[in-house]
Amino acid sequence: MTNTKNGVFLNFTEQELAIKLAHNLKPLIEQQVNRILELKSEDEDSPLKMAEAINFLGLSRTTFSKIVAKGEIPFKSLNLDNPKAKKFFLKKDLREWLQKNRTITINELKMASNGKTQS
């Protein structure tokens, strides 16, 4: 004997169903979004050590050091007079650097040229 579940389908239009569903899901979605934003804001304020920042960006230590030396990524230091002093980085700054230096995808290039490919 198999155990099956029976459901009742009500006669709703697509629009009525969407409105009812949205009404019931809205508080749950708002709660989740607020929770994520709270966690993100806590996460943004926590400084990362150099090794953590390197891992976050997926760069080699040498490349990361060169970028920091050029002043492209801001950092906090325990001793600004000593270049070898520990440095700390904010995720917000790392994300901004990533955004400025990201590689454009082929699809983005195609969309920028209105779908026309160059020979």
C-alpha positions in Angstrom: 0.0 0.0 0.0 1.4 3.4 -1.0 0.9 6.5 1.0 -0.2 9.4 -1.3 -0.9 13.0 -0.4 -4.1 14.6 -1.8 -4.2 18.3 -2.6 -7.0 20.6 -3.3 -6.7 23.0 -6.2 -8.8 26.1 -6.0 -9.9 27.9 -9.0 -7.8 31.1 -8.9 -6.7 33.2 -11.8 -2.9 33.6 -12.2 -3.2 37.2 -11.0 -5.2 36.2 -7.9 -2.8 33.4 -7.0 0.2 35.8 -7.4 -1.4 38.4 -5.2 -2.3 35.9 -2.5 1.1 34.4 -2.6 2.9 37.7 -2.5 0.8 38.9 0.4 1.7 35.8 2.4 5.4 35.7 1.5 6.1 39.4 1.9 6.7 39.3 5.7 8.9 36.3 5.4 11.0 37.8 2.7 11.3 41.1 4.5 12.4 39.3 7.6 15.1 37.4 5.7 16.3 40.5 3.9 16.6 42.4 7.1 18.5 39.5 8.7 20.9 39.4 5.8 21.5 43.1 5.9 22.2 43.0 9.6 24.8 40.2 9.1 26.3 42.0 6.1 26.7 45.3 8.0 28.4 43.4 10.9 30.6 41.6 8.3 31.5 44.9 6.6 32.8 46.4 9.8 35.2 43.5 10.7 38.7 44.2 9.4 40.5 41.5 7.6 44.2 40.5 8.1 46.3 40.6 4.9 46.1 36.8 4.4 42.3 37.0 4.7 42.1 39.9 2.3 44.3 38.0 -0.2 42.0 34.9 0.1 38.9 37.1 -0.3 40.2 38.6 -3.5 41.8 35.4 -4.8 45.1 37.0 -5.6 48.7 36.0 -4.9 50.5 37.6 -2.0 52.9 39.3 -4.4 50.1 40.8 -6.6 48.2 41.9 -3.6 51.2 43.6 -2.0 51.9 45.5 -5.3 48.3 46.7 -5.4 48.4 47.9 -1.8 51.8 49.6 -2.3 50.3 51.5 -5.3 47.6 52.8 -2.9 44.8 51.1 -4.9 43.3 49.5 -1.8 43.1 51.4 1.4 44.2 49.9 4.7 44.6 50.6 8.4 48.0 50.0 9.9 49.1 49.6 13.5 52.2 51.7 12.7 52.1 53.9 9.6 55.8 54.7 9.9 56.7 51.0 9.5 55.8 49.5 6.1 56.1 46.0 7.5 53.6 46.6 10.3 50.4 44.6 10.2 47.8 46.0 7.8 44.0 45.5 8.1 41.5 45.8 5.3 37.7 46.3 5.1 35.6 44.1 2.9 33.8 47.3 1.7 37.1 48.6 0.3 38.0 45.2 -1.2 34.6 44.9 -2.9 35.0 48.5 -4.3 38.4 47.5 -5.8 37.0 44.4 -7.3 34.2 46.3 -8.9 36.6 48.9 -10.4 38.9 46.3 -11.7 36.6 43.6 -12.8 36.9 42.1 -16.3 34.1 42.7 -18.7 32.5 39.5 -20.0 32.0 38.8 -23.7 28.3 39.0 -23.2 28.6 42.5 -21.6 30.8 43.5 -24.6 28.2 42.2 -27.0 25.4 44.0 -25.2 27.4 47.3 -25.2 27.7 47.1 -29.0 24.0 46.3 -29.3 24.6 42.7 -30.1 26.8 43.4 -33.1 30.0 41.4 -33.1 33.1 42.9 -34.6 35.1 41.0 -37.2 
